Amino acid sequence: MYTELMTCLTTRRSIRRYTPDPVPPDLIEQMLTAAVWAPSAHNRQPLRFAVIETAVTKQTLAAAMGQQLQADLQADDVPPHVIAADVNRSWQRITQAPLLILVCLSMADMDSYPDPARQRNEWLMAVQSTALAAQNLLLAAHALGLGACWMCAPLFCPDVVRQTLILPDDWQPQALLTIGYPAESKTKTRQPLSTRVRYY
Ligand SMILES: Cc1cc2nc3c(=O)[nH]c(=O)nc-3n(C[C@H](O)[C@H](O)[C@H](O)COP(=O)(O)O)c2cc1C
């Protein structure tokens, strides 16, 4: 089991280009099942997923997010040609993916505290739980022969995403996962373990 697991962990790559083939519903369900089996704080499972398959929803979301990206970059005084390239890249990434899964968190079932410090930690535990679920989903995608990539863009425009998709009020967008059959292959390295670990 360890060898199989390590093969899956080390051969998974962030894949950003896909064939146009749709992702079958049973594979979507398998990925989501893998996601909800991630550990979560108090086992409250604060994860929520918006599955986006239709072209019209992808385009509406990409346009709304692109508008916000453009406004943010204009406020930063980024040159117009750089803004246009960034907005176009974002549009292509979102509209060309056969499947999008927006990963959100909800504090609905988490504990609440009267003081901001403990409340922030509780929220952070929900963020951590959601990230673990997304990692399970990415690994399941890879194991099923799919490619996927995490896009952090929703963190920068959560209200735009929430309003465009008419998400429940408690859903906080965390990441947009683009998913499909790979049309590229990638290699990546990691820093030596010794640069990341200290034994005490
Ligand atoms: C929290 C997080 C945010 C990321 N955001 C983006 C992103 O916005 N766009 C993107 O193309 N990749 C994004 N990635 C993917 C990373 O670039 C990728 O995981 C990293 O380069 C390592 O490559 P690998 O996944 O192929 O091992 C993100 C990954 C994580 C974990």
The ligand as an SDF file (V2000), in Angstrom:
LIG
                    3D

 31 33  0  0  0  0  0  0  0  0999 V2000
   -2.6750   26.9310   -1.9630 C   0  0  0  0  0  0  0  0  0  0  0  0
   -2.2880   26.7330   -3.3990 C   0  0  0  0  0  0  0  0  0  0  0  0
   -2.5510   27.7240   -4.3140 C   0  0  0  0  0  0  0  0  0  0  0  0
   -2.2310   27.5420   -5.6670 C   0  0  0  0  0  0  0  0  0  0  0  0
   -2.6260   28.5020   -6.5680 N   0  0  0  0  0  0  0  0  0  0  0  0
   -2.3920   28.2890   -7.8750 C   0  0  0  0  0  0  0  0  0  0  0  0
   -2.8780   29.2070   -8.8440 C   0  0  0  0  0  0  0  0  0  0  0  0
   -3.5670   30.1760   -8.5150 O   0  0  0  0  0  0  0  0  0  0  0  0
   -2.5970   28.9670  -10.1560 N   0  0  0  0  0  0  0  0  0  0  0  0
   -1.8820   27.8740  -10.5530 C   0  0  0  0  0  0  0  0  0  0  0  0
   -1.6550   27.7100  -11.7510 O   0  0  0  0  0  0  0  0  0  0  0  0
   -1.4180   26.9680   -9.6600 N   0  0  0  0  0  0  0  0  0  0  0  0
   -1.6650   27.1380   -8.3390 C   0  0  0  0  0  0  0  0  0  0  0  0
   -1.2540   26.2030   -7.4270 N   0  0  0  0  0  0  0  0  0  0  0  0
   -0.5020   25.0090   -7.8720 C   0  0  0  0  0  0  0  0  0  0  0  0
    0.9890   25.1500   -7.5370 C   0  0  0  0  0  0  0  0  0  0  0  0
    1.5790   26.0820   -8.3970 O   0  0  0  0  0  0  0  0  0  0  0  0
    1.6510   23.7620   -7.6700 C   0  0  0  0  0  0  0  0  0  0  0  0
    1.0670   22.8790   -6.7350 O   0  0  0  0  0  0  0  0  0  0  0  0
    3.1570   23.8430   -7.4130 C   0  0  0  0  0  0  0  0  0  0  0  0
    3.8120   24.5630   -8.4200 O   0  0  0  0  0  0  0  0  0  0  0  0
    3.7930   22.4430   -7.3430 C   0  0  0  0  0  0  0  0  0  0  0  0
    3.5630   21.7310   -8.5490 O   0  0  0  0  0  0  0  0  0  0  0  0
    2.8560   20.3060   -8.5360 P   0  0  0  0  0  0  0  0  0  0  0  0
    1.4540   20.4950   -7.9840 O   0  0  0  0  0  0  0  0  0  0  0  0
    2.8170   19.8530   -9.9670 O   0  0  0  0  0  0  0  0  0  0  0  0
    3.6590   19.3940   -7.6830 O   0  0  0  0  0  0  0  0  0  0  0  0
   -1.5800   26.3510   -6.0860 C   0  0  0  0  0  0  0  0  0  0  0  0
   -1.3020   25.3450   -5.1420 C   0  0  0  0  0  0  0  0  0  0  0  0
   -1.6600   25.5310   -3.8320 C   0  0  0  0  0  0  0  0  0  0  0  0
   -1.4190   24.4040   -2.8440 C   0  0  0  0  0  0  0  0  0  0  0  0
  1  2  1  0
  2  3  1  0
  2 30  2  0
  3  4  2  0
  4  5  1  0
  4 28  1  0
  5  6  2  0
  6  7  1  0
  6 13  1  0
  7  8  2  0
  7  9  1  0
  9 10  1  0
 10 11  2  0
 10 12  1  0
 12 13  2  0
 13 14  1  0
 14 15  1  0
 14 28  1  0
 15 16  1  0
 16 17  1  0
 16 18  1  0
 18 19  1  0
 18 20  1  0
 20 21  1  0
 20 22  1  0
 22 23  1  0
 23 24  1  0
 24 25  2  0
 24 26  1  0
 24 27  1  0
 28 29  2  0
 29 30  1  0
 30 31  1  0
M  END
$$$$
